[in-house]
Amino acid sequence: MAAGLAGCGGPKLAKADEQMARGEYFDASKTYRKVYNKLTKREERPLRGEVAYKMAECHRKLSQNARASAAYQNALRYGQTDSLIHLHLAQSLHAEGKYAAAIKEYEAFLASGSKSAALNELAEEGLSGARTAAEKRPGSRYVVRTFKPANSRRADYAPMYLDRSLDQLYFTTTNEKATGTRKSEITGMKNGDIWVMRKNERGEWQRPEAVEGELNSEYDEGIVSFSPDGTTMYLTKARRSPNSNTGVEIYTSQRSDASWSAPVKFEITADTLSSYGHPAVSPDGTWLYFSSDMPGGSGGKDLWRINLKERAGSLENLGEWINTPGDEVFPYMRTDSVMYFSSNGRPGYGGLDIYRAEMTRSGGWNVTNMGLPINSSADDFGITFGEGESGFLSSNRGDARGYDHILQFELPELKINISGWVVDRDDEPIPNAVIRIVGNDGSNQKQVAKDDGSFSFPLDRGVSYVMLAGARGFLNSRQEFTSDTTETDAEYGIDFILASINKPVVIENIFYDFDRATLRPESKTALDELVQVLRDNPNVTIEMASHTDRHGTDEYNINLSSRRARSVIDYLISAGIKADRLQSQGYGESRPKTITKRLAREHPAFKEGDVLTEEYILGLDDPDLQEEADQINRRTEFQVLSIDYRMY
């Protein structure tokens, strides 16, 4: 039947096959479409399926995923049985973000019993990626948006800074003003040119313009990288001659002021059949990384490198750490040991995904997917970094034509803070308190509390901190904590309650057995906090005092309170506090409590300044209020005696 078509007028299947063999996928797809539309008879169904398959392959090569999926499905509908259709249909559905349908096709290919280990690996990796993507796991904190100043109505991609000044951005464009006057047989677009954007004195990006000099021609130029000094450009240039296979090669161009010289081919090997593209110079200028389908790789396109200073014998494949049976393309060396690249041979979200690779001490690489939203179900590639975690990348996401566009990305700084108040034991703010915070990452911050006692510090993730607060007339207070490691904004709260040097401080939650001086176990927490206060203030001596209520004789109450105060002293000594820093005193009922502002808030029946003498308590009509007053009087407290212990 194919021979019959070749002999008739109109589009010829043989012509389409020749176009496809030369890599002229756009032209071939149009020719296949015309052939396909002519095959309407029942007996032509098998050939229609064959043509649909070839047309699908063209669309796949052009990253026109929706068209590819439809054509593959037509190929199956018309009886094509090649198991590769299931794999390629799975990949195109995957790139459309149709993960459930892609999973079925990956599984269908694996069930077909393919004997190709490389293709089975691609299917397994694709299936893993589609399943992960279908789970819709949270992505990274990167923010990605279109970079409008660089984008035209055509394809714009592969941005790259000239140098570390970050004020010139080069990229490839097929816009209406590109030099080439004809459309590419490969893509159907105008051939690409290299354009540049510059920042003005205010740091604003200006309108892009074609680079000056002899760089651009009617053929495809693009995908650039620069020597560290910005004087040598490495670029990809199409290799085209009539009726010959399409390929790409790496060229160099030299800069003089703002003008670039005519490109000169950069010889890597004598192999003229393979393609060499996507150059990336290492930051130290030693290595040129690139993508090639030359023999000796893992399949598809692999990443290679060659030493720019000693080329002879230095060519090497980056190996199985990086390369897969799929395509590895668009390398970018952020540092001499951190590389970014794109691949469709690893578990991903569809199409090309961007991966980060960090070289290990043993010479291998740890590779991780950059995740959403850096990646998408479409092709994502050509990343470059500027300041910190910000930069540009290329993607054809959201474009049914398969056109690439330049996106900008940034990783917003995490907002992690700790804030609180410094107050006294009556919850009154302590203005001008000094707070210090020291992290195990070497950070050291100091701040003076505001008049309302408030403070706030910025923090980093996963750091252990020690904080110390102090103020004139008060004992220091120390606290420790560790910030979370999760990549989310966080606000921590912590308050410092400082004990006054000039008035007694009640120790809350000290409990004794009834009518005894034995400390109950639940007192341990409060006593340990007192131990810490004394450790944080090593030059302080204190008197530990115990008070009873009005019940019982004076002699009994003095004796009981003395024994209780002594019990606290014994605990402090057992915890390592020097005995000569401690005195004990039992006051019985001789020092009734005066209601403070805090106590008035906690016990509304009493007002600030009330002294809970026996006469005052007996004057209360409600027995419950009398018991409440007695409970306030029953207390253990300490008073600072000196602040210069062993200072001299």
C-alpha positions as CSV (number, residue, x, y, z in Angstrom):
1,M,0.0,0.0,0.0
2,A,2.9,2.4,0.8
3,A,4.2,1.8,-2.7
4,G,0.9,2.7,-4.1
5,L,0.8,5.9,-2.2
6,A,4.3,6.8,-3.4
7,G,3.1,6.6,-7.0
8,C,0.1,8.8,-6.7
9,G,-0.2,12.5,-6.6
10,G,-0.3,14.5,-3.4
11,P,1.7,14.0,-0.2
12,K,3.9,11.0,-0.2
13,L,4.6,8.7,2.7
14,A,8.1,8.2,1.5
15,K,8.7,12.0,1.7
16,A,7.4,12.1,5.3
17,D,9.7,9.2,6.2
18,E,12.7,11.0,4.8
19,Q,11.8,14.2,6.6
20,M,11.5,12.3,9.9
21,A,14.8,10.5,9.3
22,R,16.5,13.9,8.9
23,G,15.0,15.1,12.2
24,E,12.6,17.5,10.4
25,Y,9.8,16.6,12.8
26,F,7.6,19.6,12.2
27,D,7.6,19.2,8.4
28,A,7.3,15.4,8.8
29,S,4.2,15.7,11.1
30,K,2.4,17.9,8.5
31,T,3.2,15.5,5.7
32,Y,2.1,12.5,7.8
33,R,-1.1,14.3,8.7
34,K,-2.0,14.8,5.0
35,V,-1.3,11.1,4.3
36,Y,-3.4,10.1,7.3
37,N,-6.4,12.1,6.2
38,K,-6.3,10.4,2.8
39,L,-6.5,6.9,4.3
40,T,-10.3,6.6,4.7
41,K,-11.0,3.1,3.3
42,R,-11.5,0.1,5.6
43,E,-8.6,-1.8,4.0
44,E,-6.4,1.2,4.7
45,R,-6.9,1.0,8.5
46,P,-3.6,-0.8,9.2
47,L,-1.6,1.7,7.2
48,R,-3.6,4.5,8.9
49,G,-2.4,3.1,12.3
50,E,1.2,3.0,11.1
51,V,1.0,6.6,9.9
52,A,-0.7,7.7,13.2
53,Y,2.2,6.1,15.1
54,K,4.8,8.0,13.1
55,M,2.9,11.2,13.4
56,A,2.8,10.6,17.2
57,E,6.5,10.2,17.3
58,C,7.0,13.6,15.6
59,H,4.7,15.3,18.1
60,R,6.6,13.6,20.9
61,K,9.9,14.9,19.6
62,L,8.3,18.4,19.5
63,S,7.0,18.1,23.1
64,Q,3.4,18.5,21.7
65,N,2.1,16.1,24.3
66,A,-1.6,16.3,23.7
67,R,-1.2,15.8,20.0
68,A,1.2,12.9,20.6
69,S,-1.3,11.2,23.0
70,A,-4.1,11.5,20.5
71,A,-2.0,10.1,17.7
72,Y,-0.7,7.2,19.8
73,Q,-4.3,6.3,20.8
74,N,-5.3,6.4,17.1
75,A,-2.4,4.0,16.3
76,L,-3.7,1.6,18.9
77,R,-7.3,2.0,17.6
78,Y,-6.2,1.1,14.1
79,G,-4.5,-2.1,15.2
80,Q,-0.8,-1.2,15.8
81,T,0.6,-3.7,18.3
82,D,4.1,-2.4,18.9
83,S,4.5,-2.4,22.7
84,L,6.5,0.8,22.5
85,I,3.3,2.7,21.7
86,H,2.2,2.0,25.3
87,L,5.5,3.4,26.7
88,H,5.4,6.5,24.6
89,L,1.7,7.1,25.2
90,A,2.4,6.7,28.9
91,Q,5.1,9.3,28.7
92,S,3.0,11.8,26.7
93,L,0.0,11.3,29.1
94,H,2.5,11.8,32.0
95,A,3.7,15.1,30.5
96,E,0.0,16.2,30.1
97,G,-0.4,15.6,33.9
98,K,-2.9,12.7,33.2
99,Y,-1.3,10.5,35.8
100,A,-4.0,7.8,36.2
101,A,-4.1,7.2,32.4
102,A,-0.3,7.2,32.3
103,I,0.0,4.7,35.0
104,K,-2.3,2.3,33.1
105,E,-0.1,2.6,30.0
106,Y,3.2,2.1,31.9
107,E,1.7,-1.0,33.4
108,A,0.5,-2.2,30.0
109,F,4.0,-1.8,28.6
110,L,5.6,-3.6,31.5
111,A,3.1,-6.4,31.1
112,S,4.0,-6.8,27.4
113,G,7.2,-8.6,28.4
114,S,9.7,-6.3,26.7
115,K,13.1,-7.8,26.6
116,S,14.8,-4.4,26.6
117,A,16.3,-3.8,30.1
118,A,16.8,-0.1,29.3
119,L,13.1,0.4,28.2
120,N,11.9,-1.5,31.2
121,E,13.9,0.8,33.4
122,L,12.4,3.8,31.7
123,A,8.9,2.4,32.3
124,E,9.6,1.6,35.9
125,E,11.0,5.0,36.6
126,G,8.1,6.6,34.8
127,L,5.5,4.5,36.6
128,S,7.1,5.5,40.0
129,G,7.1,9.2,39.0
130,A,3.5,9.1,37.8
131,R,2.3,7.4,41.0
132,T,4.2,9.9,43.2
133,A,2.8,12.8,41.1
134,A,-0.7,11.4,41.4
135,E,-0.5,11.5,45.2
136,K,-0.2,15.4,45.0
137,R,2.4,15.6,47.7
138,P,3.3,19.1,48.9
139,G,6.0,20.7,46.8
140,S,8.9,23.0,47.8
141,R,8.6,26.6,49.0
142,Y,9.9,27.9,45.7
143,V,7.7,30.5,44.0
144,V,7.7,30.4,40.2
145,R,6.2,33.0,37.9
146,T,6.5,34.1,34.3
147,F,9.3,36.5,33.5
148,K,7.3,38.7,31.2
149,P,10.2,41.1,30.1
150,A,12.0,38.2,28.3
151,N,9.1,36.4,26.7
152,S,7.7,36.8,23.2
153,R,4.8,35.1,21.4
154,R,7.2,32.5,20.3
155,A,9.7,30.3,22.2
156,D,12.2,31.8,24.6
157,Y,14.4,29.6,26.7
158,A,17.8,28.7,28.2
159,P,18.6,31.9,30.2
160,M,22.1,32.4,31.4
161,Y,23.9,35.2,33.3
162,L,27.0,36.6,31.6
163,D,29.0,36.7,34.9
164,R,28.6,37.1,38.7
165,S,27.6,40.8,38.3
166,L,24.2,39.4,37.4
167,D,23.4,42.5,35.3
168,Q,23.2,40.8,31.8
169,L,21.0,37.8,31.0
170,Y,21.4,36.0,27.7
171,F,18.8,33.6,26.3
172,T,17.6,31.9,23.1
173,T,14.6,33.3,21.3
174,T,12.6,32.5,18.1
175,N,10.7,35.9,18.3
176,E,9.5,37.7,15.2
177,K,12.7,39.7,15.0
178,A,15.1,36.8,15.1
179,T,17.6,36.8,12.2
180,G,16.5,33.7,10.5
181,T,14.1,34.3,7.6
182,R,12.8,30.8,7.3
183,K,11.1,28.4,9.7
184,S,12.9,25.5,11.1
185,E,12.0,22.1,9.6
186,I,12.5,20.7,13.1
187,T,10.2,22.9,15.1
188,G,8.2,24.9,12.6
189,M,9.4,28.1,14.3
190,K,11.9,30.6,13.2
191,N,15.5,29.5,13.8
192,G,16.7,30.7,17.2
193,D,18.9,33.7,17.9
194,I,20.8,34.7,21.1
195,W,19.5,37.8,22.7
196,V,20.5,39.7,25.8
197,M,18.8,41.8,28.6
198,R,20.6,44.3,30.7
199,K,19.9,46.1,33.9
200,N,20.0,49.9,34.2
201,E,21.5,51.9,37.1
202,R,18.4,51.3,39.2
203,G,18.7,47.5,38.8
204,E,15.7,47.3,36.4
205,W,15.7,44.9,33.5
206,Q,15.6,46.7,30.1
207,R,14.0,45.4,26.9
208,P,15.8,42.5,25.3
209,E,17.8,42.9,22.1
210,A,19.8,40.8,19.8
211,V,23.5,40.5,20.7
212,E,25.9,42.6,18.8
213,G,28.4,41.2,16.4
214,E,28.5,38.3,14.0
215,L,27.0,35.7,16.3
216,N,23.5,35.2,15.0
217,S,22.8,33.8,11.5
218,E,19.9,32.3,9.5
219,Y,20.5,29.0,11.3
220,D,19.8,28.0,14.9
221,E,22.0,29.5,17.6
222,G,21.4,29.3,21.3
223,I,21.8,27.6,24.7
224,V,24.9,29.4,25.9
225,S,27.4,29.3,28.8
226,F,30.4,31.6,29.5
227,S,33.9,31.4,30.7
228,P,34.3,32.8,34.3
229,D,35.6,36.1,32.9
230,G,32.7,36.5,30.5
231,T,34.9,36.8,27.4
232,T,34.2,33.4,25.8
233,M,30.8,32.1,24.9
234,Y,30.1,28.5,24.4
235,L,26.9,28.0,22.4
236,T,24.9,25.3,20.5
237,K,24.6,25.7,16.8
238,A,22.5,23.6,14.4
239,R,24.3,21.6,11.8
240,R,22.2,21.8,8.6
241,S,22.7,21.1,4.9
242,P,20.2,20.2,2.3
243,N,18.8,16.6,2.6
244,S,21.1,15.7,5.4
245,N,20.4,14.7,9.0
246,T,19.9,17.4,11.5
247,G,22.4,17.7,14.4
248,V,23.9,20.3,16.7
249,E,27.4,21.1,17.7
250,I,29.2,23.3,20.2
251,Y,30.9,26.5,19.0
252,T,32.7,29.4,20.7
253,S,32.6,33.1,20.3
254,Q,34.8,35.8,21.7
255,R,33.6,39.1,23.2
256,S,35.2,42.5,22.4
257,D,33.4,45.2,24.4
258,A,29.7,44.3,23.7
259,S,30.3,42.6,20.4
260,W,30.6,38.9,19.8
261,S,32.7,37.3,17.0
262,A,31.5,34.8,14.4
263,P,31.2,31.3,16.0
264,V,34.1,28.8,15.6
265,K,33.4,25.1,16.0
266,F,34.7,23.5,19.3
267,E,36.1,20.1,18.4
268,I,35.3,17.4,20.9
269,T,35.7,14.2,18.8
270,A,36.0,13.3,15.2
271,D,32.5,11.8,15.3
272,T,30.4,13.8,12.8
273,L,27.2,11.7,13.2
274,S,26.6,12.5,16.9
275,S,25.1,15.7,18.4
276,Y,26.9,17.8,21.0
277,G,25.0,20.6,22.7
278,H,23.9,22.4,25.9
279,P,27.4,23.5,27.0
280,A,28.0,24.4,30.6
281,V,31.3,25.7,31.9
282,S,32.3,24.9,35.5
283,P,32.7,28.0,37.7
284,D,36.5,27.5,37.9
285,G,36.7,27.4,34.1
286,T,38.3,23.9,34.1
287,W,35.5,21.7,32.7
288,L,33.0,21.9,29.9
289,Y,29.9,19.9,30.6
290,F,27.6,19.0,27.7
291,S,24.9,16.7,26.4
292,S,25.5,14.2,23.6
293,D,24.1,11.0,22.0
294,M,27.6,9.8,21.1
295,P,28.4,6.1,21.5
296,G,29.5,4.9,25.0
297,G,26.6,6.4,26.9
298,S,23.6,4.9,28.8
299,G,21.1,5.5,26.0
300,G,19.4,8.6,24.7
301,K,21.4,11.7,25.4
302,D,24.0,11.6,28.2
303,L,25.9,14.2,30.1
304,W,29.6,14.3,29.4
305,R,32.5,16.6,30.3
306,I,35.9,17.5,28.8
307,N,38.8,19.4,30.4
308,L,39.2,22.8,28.7
309,K,42.8,23.1,29.8
310,E,44.0,19.6,28.9
311,R,41.6,18.2,26.4
312,A,43.5,15.2,25.2
313,G,42.3,12.1,27.0
314,S,40.0,14.0,29.3
315,L,36.6,13.2,27.8
316,E,34.4,11.3,30.2
317,N,30.8,10.2,30.6
318,L,29.3,11.2,34.0
319,G,28.2,7.6,34.4
320,E,25.3,5.9,35.9
321,W,25.1,8.3,38.9
322,I,23.7,10.8,36.4
323,N,22.8,9.2,33.1
324,T,19.8,6.9,32.4
325,P,18.4,5.2,29.3
326,G,16.4,8.4,28.8
327,D,17.7,11.9,28.0
328,E,19.9,13.9,30.3
329,V,20.2,17.5,29.0
330,F,20.8,21.1,29.9
331,P,23.6,20.8,32.6
332,Y,24.3,23.8,34.7
333,M,27.2,24.0,37.1
334,R,26.3,26.1,40.1
335,T,29.5,25.3,41.9
336,D,32.3,22.9,41.0
337,S,30.5,20.2,42.9
338,V,26.8,21.1,42.5
339,M,25.1,20.5,39.2
340,Y,21.6,21.0,37.9
341,F,20.3,19.1,34.8
342,S,17.1,17.9,33.2
343,S,16.1,14.3,32.6
344,N,13.1,12.3,31.4
345,G,14.7,9.0,32.6
346,R,14.1,9.4,36.3
347,P,10.9,9.4,38.4
348,G,9.4,12.8,37.8
349,Y,6.3,14.8,37.2
350,G,6.3,14.4,33.4
351,G,8.4,15.4,30.4
352,L,11.8,16.8,31.4
353,D,12.3,17.5,35.1
354,I,15.1,19.5,36.7
355,Y,17.3,17.6,39.2
356,R,20.0,18.8,41.6
357,A,23.2,16.7,41.8
358,E,25.8,17.1,44.5
359,M,29.2,15.4,44.1
360,T,30.2,13.1,46.9
361,R,33.6,12.6,48.4
362,S,33.9,9.3,46.6
363,G,33.3,10.9,43.2
364,G,29.6,9.9,42.8
365,W,26.6,12.1,42.8
366,N,23.5,12.4,45.0
367,V,20.6,13.3,42.8
368,T,17.3,14.8,43.9
369,N,14.2,16.0,42.0
370,M,13.7,19.8,42.5
371,G,10.0,19.1,43.1
372,L,7.0,21.3,42.5
373,P,6.7,24.1,41.4
374,I,10.2,24.2,39.9
375,N,9.0,21.1,38.0
376,S,5.6,20.4,36.3
377,S,4.0,17.8,34.1
378,A,5.6,19.6,31.1
379,D,9.3,20.1,30.1
380,D,11.3,22.0,32.7
381,F,14.9,22.7,31.9
382,G,17.6,25.4,31.5
383,I,17.9,26.6,35.0
384,T,20.3,29.3,36.2
385,F,20.8,30.9,39.6
386,G,21.4,34.5,40.6
387,E,21.4,35.8,44.1
388,G,20.8,33.1,46.7
389,E,18.0,30.7,45.9
390,S,16.6,32.8,43.0
391,G,17.0,32.7,39.2
392,F,15.4,31.7,36.0
393,L,14.4,28.5,34.2
394,S,12.7,27.4,31.0
395,S,9.4,25.5,30.7
396,N,6.6,24.8,28.2
397,R,4.0,24.3,30.9
398,G,0.6,25.7,29.9
399,D,1.5,26.1,26.2
400,A,-0.4,23.6,24.0
401,R,1.9,24.5,21.1
402,G,4.9,23.2,23.0
403,Y,6.6,26.7,23.0
404,D,9.1,27.3,25.8
405,H,9.0,30.3,28.0
406,I,11.3,31.8,30.6
407,L,10.1,31.7,34.2
408,Q,11.7,33.3,37.3
409,F,11.9,31.6,40.6
410,E,12.8,32.4,44.2
411,L,12.8,30.7,47.6
412,P,11.4,33.2,50.0
413,E,13.3,33.5,53.3
414,L,11.7,31.6,56.1
415,K,10.2,33.9,58.7
416,I,11.1,32.3,62.0
417,N,10.9,34.5,65.1
418,I,10.8,34.1,68.8
419,S,9.0,36.8,70.8
420,G,7.7,37.4,74.3
421,W,7.8,39.6,77.4
422,V,10.0,40.1,80.3
423,V,7.9,40.6,83.5
424,D,8.3,40.4,87.2
425,R,6.5,38.0,89.5
426,D,3.5,40.2,89.6
427,D,3.2,40.2,85.7
428,E,4.4,43.8,85.5
429,P,6.6,44.5,82.5
430,I,10.3,45.2,83.1
431,P,11.4,47.9,80.7
432,N,15.0,47.9,79.5
433,A,15.6,44.3,80.4
434,V,18.5,42.9,78.4
435,I,17.9,39.6,76.5
436,R,20.7,37.6,74.9
437,I,20.3,34.6,72.6
438,V,23.1,32.3,71.6
439,G,22.8,29.5,69.0
440,N,24.9,26.5,68.5
441,D,25.4,27.7,64.9
442,G,27.6,30.5,66.3
443,S,24.9,33.2,66.2
444,N,24.9,35.7,69.1
445,Q,22.1,38.3,69.4
446,K,21.3,41.0,72.0
447,Q,18.3,43.1,72.5
448,V,16.8,45.5,75.0
449,A,13.2,45.0,75.8
450,K,10.7,47.7,75.0
451,D,8.9,49.7,77.6
452,D,6.1,47.1,77.7
453,G,8.7,44.4,78.3
454,S,8.4,42.9,74.8
455,F,11.1,41.6,72.6
456,S,11.5,39.7,69.3
457,F,14.4,37.8,67.6
458,P,14.8,36.3,64.1
459,L,15.9,32.6,64.1
460,D,17.2,29.9,61.8
461,R,15.8,26.4,61.4
462,G,17.1,23.5,63.4
463,V,19.3,25.5,65.8
464,S,19.5,25.0,69.5
465,Y,19.5,28.3,71.5
466,V,20.2,29.5,75.0
467,M,18.5,32.7,76.1
468,L,19.3,34.8,79.1
469,A,17.3,37.7,80.4
470,G,18.4,40.2,83.1
471,A,17.6,43.6,84.4
472,R,18.8,45.9,87.2
473,G,17.2,44.9,90.4
474,F,16.3,41.4,89.2
475,L,17.8,38.0,89.1
476,N,18.8,36.6,85.7
477,S,16.6,34.0,84.0
478,R,17.8,31.4,81.5
479,Q,15.9,29.2,79.0
480,E,16.8,26.8,76.3
481,F,14.9,25.6,73.2
482,T,15.5,24.2,69.6
483,S,13.8,25.6,66.6
484,D,12.0,23.2,64.3
485,T,13.6,21.9,61.1
486,T,10.4,22.0,59.0
487,E,10.5,24.4,56.1
488,T,7.6,26.6,57.2
489,D,7.3,30.0,58.8
490,A,7.2,29.8,62.6
491,E,6.5,32.1,65.5
492,Y,7.8,30.9,68.9
493,G,6.7,32.4,72.2
494,I,8.6,32.6,75.4
495,D,8.3,34.8,78.4
496,F,10.8,35.6,81.2
497,I,9.6,36.0,84.7
498,L,12.3,37.7,86.7
499,A,12.6,37.5,90.5
500,S,13.2,40.8,92.3
501,I,16.3,41.3,94.4
502,N,14.5,43.6,96.8
503,K,11.4,41.7,97.9
504,P,10.5,38.2,98.8
505,V,9.6,35.8,96.0
506,V,7.0,33.1,96.5
507,I,7.9,29.6,95.2
508,E,4.6,28.3,93.8
509,N,3.7,24.6,94.0
510,I,5.7,23.6,97.1
511,F,3.7,20.9,98.9
512,Y,4.2,19.2,102.3
513,D,2.4,16.3,104.0
514,F,-0.2,17.5,106.5
515,D,1.3,18.7,109.7
516,R,4.8,17.7,108.6
517,A,7.9,19.2,107.0
518,T,8.4,16.4,104.5
519,L,8.4,17.6,100.9
520,R,5.9,15.8,98.6
521,P,7.2,14.5,95.2
522,E,5.1,17.0,93.3
523,S,7.2,19.8,94.7
524,K,10.2,18.6,92.6
525,T,9.4,20.7,89.5
526,A,9.2,24.0,91.4
527,L,12.3,23.2,93.4
528,D,14.3,22.3,90.3
529,E,13.4,25.7,88.8
530,L,14.7,27.4,91.9
531,V,17.9,25.3,91.6
532,Q,18.3,26.6,88.0
533,V,17.7,30.2,89.2
534,L,20.6,29.9,91.7
535,R,22.8,28.4,89.0
536,D,22.0,31.2,86.6
537,N,22.9,33.7,89.4
538,P,26.0,32.2,91.0
539,N,26.8,35.4,93.1
540,V,23.5,35.4,95.0
541,T,22.8,34.2,98.5
542,I,19.3,33.7,99.7
543,E,17.1,33.2,102.8
544,M,14.6,30.5,102.4
545,A,11.5,31.3,104.5
546,S,8.4,29.3,105.3
547,H,5.1,30.7,106.5
548,T,2.0,29.2,108.1
549,D,-1.6,30.3,108.5
550,R,-3.2,31.6,111.7
551,H,-4.2,28.2,113.1
552,G,-2.1,26.7,115.9
553,T,0.1,28.2,118.6
554,D,2.9,30.6,117.7
555,E,5.4,28.1,119.0
556,Y,4.0,25.3,116.9
557,N,3.9,27.4,113.8
558,I,7.4,28.7,114.2
559,N,8.7,25.2,114.7
560,L,6.8,23.7,111.7
561,S,7.7,26.5,109.3
562,S,11.4,26.3,110.4
563,R,11.5,22.6,109.6
564,R,9.8,23.1,106.3
565,A,12.3,25.8,105.3
566,R,15.1,23.5,106.3
567,S,13.7,20.8,104.0
568,V,13.9,23.1,101.0
569,I,17.5,24.0,101.9
570,D,18.4,20.3,102.2
571,Y,17.0,19.7,98.7
572,L,18.9,22.6,97.2
573,I,22.1,21.4,98.8
574,S,21.5,17.9,97.4
575,A,21.1,19.4,94.0
576,G,24.6,21.0,94.2
577,I,24.0,24.5,95.6
578,K,26.7,25.5,98.1
579,A,25.4,25.5,101.7
580,D,27.0,28.8,102.5
581,R,24.7,30.5,99.9
582,L,21.6,29.4,101.8
583,Q,19.9,30.3,105.0
584,S,16.6,29.0,106.3
585,Q,14.0,30.7,108.5
586,G,10.6,29.8,109.8
587,Y,8.3,32.8,110.4
588,G,5.1,30.9,111.4
589,E,2.1,33.3,111.1
590,S,4.1,36.4,112.0
591,R,4.4,37.8,108.5
592,P,0.9,37.7,106.8
593,K,0.9,38.2,103.1
594,T,0.2,41.5,101.4
595,I,-2.0,41.2,98.3
596,T,-0.1,42.2,95.2
597,K,-1.5,43.2,91.8
598,R,-1.1,39.6,90.5
599,L,-2.8,38.1,93.6
600,A,-5.7,40.5,93.2
601,R,-6.2,39.3,89.7
602,E,-6.0,35.7,90.8
603,H,-8.2,36.2,93.9
604,P,-10.8,38.9,93.0
605,A,-12.3,38.9,96.5
606,F,-9.2,40.7,97.7
607,K,-7.8,44.0,96.5
608,E,-4.2,45.1,96.1
609,G,-2.7,46.2,99.4
610,D,-4.8,44.1,101.7
611,V,-2.8,42.5,104.5
612,L,-4.1,39.1,105.4
613,T,-3.8,39.4,109.2
614,E,-5.8,37.2,111.6
615,E,-8.1,40.2,112.3
616,Y,-8.6,40.8,108.6
617,I,-9.5,37.2,108.0
618,L,-11.9,36.9,110.9
619,G,-13.7,40.0,109.5
620,L,-14.6,38.0,106.4
621,D,-18.2,36.7,106.5
622,D,-17.7,33.8,104.1
623,P,-15.8,30.7,105.5
624,D,-14.6,29.9,102.0
625,L,-13.0,33.3,101.7
626,Q,-11.3,32.8,105.1
627,E,-9.9,29.5,103.9
628,E,-8.7,31.2,100.7
629,A,-6.9,33.8,102.7
630,D,-5.3,31.2,104.9
631,Q,-4.1,29.3,101.8
632,I,-2.4,32.5,100.5
633,N,-0.6,32.9,103.8
634,R,0.7,29.3,103.7
635,R,3.7,29.8,101.5
636,T,7.4,29.2,100.9
637,E,9.4,32.1,99.5
638,F,13.0,33.3,99.2
639,Q,14.6,36.6,99.7
640,V,17.9,37.7,98.2
641,L,20.4,38.5,100.9
642,S,23.5,39.5,98.8
643,I,24.6,39.6,95.2
644,D,28.3,39.5,95.6
645,Y,28.9,35.9,96.7
646,R,32.6,35.1,96.1
647,M,33.0,37.9,93.7
648,Y,36.2,39.2,95.4
